Amino acid sequence: MKTGKHNALSKFTNEQSLLACRKDLLQGLQSLEKLLYILTEKDDLPVAFATNTLYVLERNGLGERSIYEKVLLPTLRKKAEYLHAEGVA
């Protein structure tokens, strides 16, 4: 296989892989948003779930302050002594 053809095939494969990852991420984020609405009734979430969820939502521009106030921040306040350095960062 010539280098040019190999590079084109490799580029196409990489682009298709990235598209699949973006699609999976979007579906996962939609599921997470639905789950957070359900969790507004639950008051005892793991602190790692709260910190990781906060990170994922902010990283992907999906942060919604009302969900933070209802679900994530109460858990972080309640369990602040259990936060780990990664969660704080």
MODELLER restraints for C-alpha pairs under 7 A, 6 or more apart:
rsr = mdl.restraints
at = mdl.atoms
rsr.add(forms.Gaussian(group=physical.xy_distance, feature=features.Distance(at['CA:39:A'], at['CA:71:A']), mean=6.72, stdev=0.5))
rsr.add(forms.Gaussian(group=physical.xy_distance, feature=features.Distance(at['CA:40:A'], at['CA:70:A']), mean=5.94, stdev=0.5))
rsr.add(forms.Gaussian(group=physical.xy_distance, feature=features.Distance(at['CA:40:A'], at['CA:71:A']), mean=5.40, stdev=0.5))
rsr.add(forms.Gaussian(group=physical.xy_distance, feature=features.Distance(at['CA:44:A'], at['CA:75:A']), mean=6.95, stdev=0.5))
rsr.add(forms.Gaussian(group=physical.xy_distance, feature=features.Distance(at['CA:45:A'], at['CA:75:A']), mean=6.41, stdev=0.5))
rsr.add(forms.Gaussian(group=physical.xy_distance, feature=features.Distance(at['CA:47:A'], at['CA:75:A']), mean=6.30, stdev=0.5))
rsr.add(forms.Gaussian(group=physical.xy_distance, feature=features.Distance(at['CA:47:A'], at['CA:76:A']), mean=6.16, stdev=0.5))
rsr.add(forms.Gaussian(group=physical.xy_distance, feature=features.Distance(at['CA:47:A'], at['CA:79:A']), mean=6.34, stdev=0.5))
rsr.add(forms.Gaussian(group=physical.xy_distance, feature=features.Distance(at['CA:47:A'], at['CA:83:A']), mean=6.75, stdev=0.5))
rsr.add(forms.Gaussian(group=physical.xy_distance, feature=features.Distance(at['CA:48:A'], at['CA:87:A']), mean=6.77, stdev=0.5))
rsr.add(forms.Gaussian(group=physical.xy_distance, feature=features.Distance(at['CA:50:A'], at['CA:72:A']), mean=5.10, stdev=0.5))
rsr.add(forms.Gaussian(group=physical.xy_distance, feature=features.Distance(at['CA:50:A'], at['CA:75:A']), mean=6.74, stdev=0.5))
rsr.add(forms.Gaussian(group=physical.xy_distance, feature=features.Distance(at['CA:50:A'], at['CA:76:A']), mean=6.75, stdev=0.5))
rsr.add(forms.Gaussian(group=physical.xy_distance, feature=features.Distance(at['CA:51:A'], at['CA:87:A']), mean=5.24, stdev=0.5))
rsr.add(forms.Gaussian(group=physical.xy_distance, feature=features.Distance(at['CA:52:A'], at['CA:87:A']), mean=6.78, stdev=0.5))
rsr.add(forms.Gaussian(group=physical.xy_distance, feature=features.Distance(at['CA:57:A'], at['CA:63:A']), mean=5.02, stdev=0.5))
